[in-house]
Amino acid sequence: MSVEVKVPAVGESISSGVVSVWHKKSGEQVSSGDPLFTLETDKVSTEINADADGVLQTLVAEGAEVKIGDVVATIEEGDGTKPAKKPEPAAEKTEAPPTEPAKEALLSPAARRVVTEEKLDPQEIRGTGKGGRVTKNDAVTAAQNRAASRASESPAAKTKDDHVEEKAAAPAQPESGRFTRKKMSPLRRKIAAQLVMAQHTAAILTTFNECDMTAVQDLRAKSQDAFTKKNGLKLGFMSFFIKAAVEGLKAVPSINSRIEGEDFIQNHYYDIGVAVGTERGLVVPVVRDADKKSFAELERDIADFATKAREGKMKIEDLQGGGFTISNGGVYGSLLSTPILNPPQSGILGMHTIQKRPVAVGEEIKIRPMMYLALSYDHRAVDGKEAVTFLVTVKQCIEDPKKLPIDF
């Protein structure tokens, strides 16, 4: 008996994903609960676990795009010491006539897409998968062979259309060496669509300021040992900026809002998104009720999100519902930038690298650790005066941390 491994529903509005990596190989013994593969969608990556014990037989390759409900593998009961009995596939081989519908049924989802895009004849593709199943690699190989066949024609016999098709097929040839072509991941496509949508639907404007980090650095250094000993984690800068942003949103409520059609929606909660960079792209998990949390709770949330992002275990609910976003490009060395809004939010605060610079302190010139701050905002919802007021409030809270609800 075999158990089908299907692509599960992982959230609303998600209809497909990519099998980014198989954690178990075909033919390998698995146990119930073992992670089988990672499903990468346009929002999150999710590990899909085995529901039964047995021997895994994969049906799609890594990188294949699959839909919710697709069967991507089977788990044959047993320990793999005996060949599994498969009377049904054998019967299919002898009884099924070599008709096109039968061949179509042996196409994997990823292979079917290649066949459709390249306009291939399924009957001419030799399947190397289980039971003669045509895999994505089989379809790609068939497409490349067809392109190579056309390329081998004599120059005199080639038409203009042949040259166009040959030129279009050339980038797919791996031996080129000059560049690599690959499909964008679902997450990267989603990020691209979101950024373009933000630029097209909002009146984005950015205002700048700078803040002296001396007071925060001194307070952090003074409290670090006791904070770490008490809470089991380090005190970072982000918790200060989250608290400062909350104070700024309280002073300027219009930034904690969004526009939907002809409606202006004012948020009365303080859920702050914190942008986290990963190898797959940027994700923005949300710290809930930041105004009610202590510095230790904020640092713990940030650390947990960073771990989830690195391990690809971020959940959809972690990314939904934020009212304002903070992005720290300073960790990568960015001196100044104009962050793009995270729709449908009306504001995003950009932090940057701390750089020692000469500044005027009273009547003297001193070297101080300075950080540029940038606030991008939707000018449809927020006036320039309000944006400047918000940024000045953040600056004042950072330069004088006593203005913040310090609880350590």
N, C-alpha and C positions, 0 to 999 in steps of 0.2 A: 504494500500500500504506500502511496506517495501523498505528500501534503504540498499543495501549491503555495508558493511564496508570492503574494501579491503586493503591489504598491499601495500602501494604506493612505487614507485621507489624513492629511497633516494640518489642515486648517481651511477656513473659508476662503474662497476665491482662488485656491491653488488647485490647478487641474493637471499639472504635469511637473516633471522634474528630471534630473539627470542622475544616473547611477555613477557617482563620482569615483567610488572605490569599493572593491569587494574586499571585505576583511577575512573572508574564508574562500578558499579556492574550490573549484569544481572537483568533486570526488573526495573532498575532505569530510571527516566525521565532525558533526556539530551537535551541540546539546541545546535544549530549550533555554532561551534567554541569551544565547551567544549573539553578539552583533554580527550580522551577515554582510550588510553593505550600508553605505552612507548615501542618502537621497538628498541631493542639493536642489533646492527650489529657489524661486526669486525672492524669498524672504529669509529662510533659514536652512540649515543643514540638519538632517535628522538621521540618527542611526536606527536601522530597522533590524530587529532581533528575530531569532528563530522561535517558532511556536512549537517545535517538536524536536525529538532526537532522531538522528539518522545521518545519511550521507547526502551532502549537498550536490545538486546538479544545476549549474547556472545556465540560463537561457539567453542572457544578453551580456554584452561586453561592457567594460568600463567606458564611461563617456557616452553611453547610449541614452537618448532622451525617451522617457517612458511616461505614460499617462496613469492617473490614479485608477487602480483596479487591474492594471496589466499584470500578467504572471511573468515574473522575472527569473524564477528558479523553482525547483522542486526539492523536497527532502524525502529521500527513500528510507523507509524504516529499515533498521538493521545496523550492523556495526561495520559493514563494508568488507567483511571477510568472504562473503558469498556474493556472486553476481546477482543483482536484483532481477526478479522475474518481471518481464514487461510484455505480456501477451498482446495487449492492446496495440502498441506501436507496430509489432510484427504483423498483426492482422491488417493494419492500415497499409503497410508496405505492399502486401500481396493483393489486397482487395481494392484499394483505391486506384482508380484509373488515372493515368498521367494527364489529367485535365488541368486547365489553367486555374480553376477555383481551388483544386487540391494544392497546387503549388503556392498559390496566394496564401493559403492557410499556414504554410510552413515558413512564411516570412516573419522574422521578429519585428517588433514595432519600429526599431531603429532602421532595420533593413528596408522595411516598407517605405519609410520616408525617403531613403536614398533612391530606391527604385522609382518612386513618384517624381522626385526632383530631377533625376537624370534621365527619366523616360526609358527605363530599361525593360526588357522582356523577362519576366520572372522565370519562364521556361528555359532560358538560356543560361541561368545562373546555377552553378553547382554548389549545393549546400554542404557545408562542413560541420554544421552543428549537430546536436543530438537528433536522431531520427531523420536526418537529411534536412534539418532546419537551416534556412538561409540566414546567416548572421550579417551584422552591419559590415564586417570586414569582407565577407563574400561579395556584398553589393558594391562596396567601394572598389574592390579588386576588379570586378566586372566593368565598372565605369572607367577605371584606369586602362584596362586592356582595350576597351573600345577606343579611348583617346589615342593610345599607342598605335592601334591598327590604322586609324585615320592619319596619324603622323607619318606612317611608313609609306603612304601613297606617293606616287611620283609627283613632282612639282607641277608638271604639265596637266595632271589630272585633277589637281586641287582647284576648287572653286573659291570664290570670295567667302562664301558661307563657311567652307571648311577651315579657312584661315581664321575666321572669327571664333569658331568653336575651339580650334586648337589653341588659340591665344587665351581664351577663357579657361581652358582646362590646365594650362601651364602652371598657374600658381599652386595647384594641388599636387604637383610633382615634388616629392620629398628630396630628390637629388639636386634641386636647384641650389640650395645652400645660402641663398641671398636673403631669404626671409622665411618665416613660418606662418602659415594661415591656419587658424583654428576658430571654432565657434565661440562666441562669448558665453560665459556661464549664465544661468538664469539670474543669479544675484547681480552680476555685472550689468546685464540687460535692464534689470529693474532699477538699478542705481542710475543708469544713463537716462532711462525714461523719466525718472523722478526729477533729475536735475534739469532736463530740458523742459519738463512741465512747469517747474518752479520759475524758470526764466520767461516762459511764455504767458503765465497766468498771474504773476505778481509784479507789482511795481517795486523792484528791489533797489534799495539804496543803502549805502554803508557809511557809517560815521566812525571816527577813530579817536582814541585817547591813549594815554600811557599811565602806568602806575608804578610807584616805587615799591619794590618787594621787600625792602629792608625789614619792616616791622613783622611781616608774616614769616620771613626767614628766621628772624631772631626768636619769635614765639615758637615756631616749629622746632628749632634746634633745642630750645630750653625745655620743651615738653615731650620731646621724642621718646626718651628712655622710659619715662613714667607711662606715657600713652601706650607704648609697645608692650610694656610689662603688664599693664591692666587689661588690654584688649586683644593682645596676640597678633597685632598687625601694625604697620607703620602709618604715621600721620603724613598724608600727602598734601599737595596744593589744591587738588580738585575739590575737596570738601569745603575749603575756604571759598572757592569761586561759586560753588553751588549755593552756599549760604548767602553770599553776596548777591548772586543773581536773584534769589528769593526776595531779598530786601529791595532790589531794584524793581522787581515785578509788583511788589506791594506798593511801591512809590508811583509806578506807572502801570496801572492795570491794563491799559490798552495793548501792551505788548504781549500779555498773557491772553491772547485771543486768536480767533480765526474767522475768515470770511467764507461763507457757504452760500453761493448764489447771490441773492440780495440781502441775506441775513448776516448780521454781525454777532458772533457768539463769544461772550465773555466767560472765561474760565474762572472758577472760584476755588481752584485747587492748584497745587504747585508740584506737578509731575515733570521732572527735568530730564531730558534726554542727554546722554553723555556719549558722544561719538567715539567708537572704538575701531581702530584699524586692524584688519586681519589679512591673511594671505589671499583670501577670496574677494576682499573688498571691504568697504566701510559699512558698519552696522551701528545702529543707535538704540541701545537698550535704555529703558526708562526707569529712573529712580522715583518711586511713588512717594507722594506726600513728603517731599524733601523738607518742607517747613517744620514738620513734626519730628524729624529724625535727628539724633545726636551726630556729632562728628564721627564717632566710632561706627555707627550704623551706616552712615554714608560711605565711609571707607570700605566697610565690609561689602556693601552692595556693589561698589565699583570693582573691588577685587574679584568678587564672584562673577560679575559680568565679563571681566577680562579673561578669566579662566574658561568660562563657557564659550566665549568667542574663539579662543585659541583651539579648543577641543571640538568646535563645531557642534556644540550642544545647546545653542541658543534656542529658546522656544518663541513661538509667534507672540504669545502674550507678553513676553519681555520687551517687545519692540513696538507695541501699540499704545496709543493714547497720550503721548507726550504733549505738553503745551508749550515748551521752550527747549532749545537745544544749546549745549556747550560743546565746542570742538577745540581740542588742544593740539594745534599744529606745531607748537613749540617743542614737543617731544621728538619731532623729526628735524628740528633746527630752523623752522620757519620764522623769519623775522617779522613779516607782515603779510596779510592776505585779506581777501574779501570773501568770507564764507557765503555759500549759497543756502537759501532757506530750505528747511525740511518741511515740505507741504504736509498739512495745510497750516502749519504754524506761521506766526507773524514775526518771529524774531529768532536770531541765532547769535550767540556770543563766541567770538574767536579769540582764543588765548594764543600767545606766541612765546618764542624762546626768551629766557631771561638773559639780558646782556648788560654788562657793566658799561655805563656811559657817564660822561661829565654832565651834571645837572646843577642848576642854581638852587641852593638851599639857603633861603634868606638872602644875605648879601655875599655868600660864599659859593665857590664852585667846588662841588664834591663828586667823587665817583660813587655811583649808586647802582644797585641791580635793578634795571628797568625792564618792564614788559609792555609792549604795544598791545592794546585791546581794540577789537573791531566788532561793531554791532551792525549786522545786516538786518534790515527790517522791511516789512511790506508797507510802503508809503500809503497804500489805500486805507490801512487800518491805523497806522501810527504816524503822527506828525513829527517833523524834525526836532522840535523843542522837546517832545516826549522822549525821543531816542537819545538825545544828548543828556537829558536828565537821568535816564536809566544808566547810561554809561558813567556819568559822574558819580552816581550813587554807588556803583560797583567799585569804582576807583577809591572813593572815600572809605568804604568798608575794608578794602584790602590794605590801604595805607594806614588805617587805624582799626585793627581787628577788634578793639573794645566795642565797636559799634555792632559787632556780630554777637549772637547768643553763644558765647564760648562756654563749653560744658566739660572741659578736661583740665 
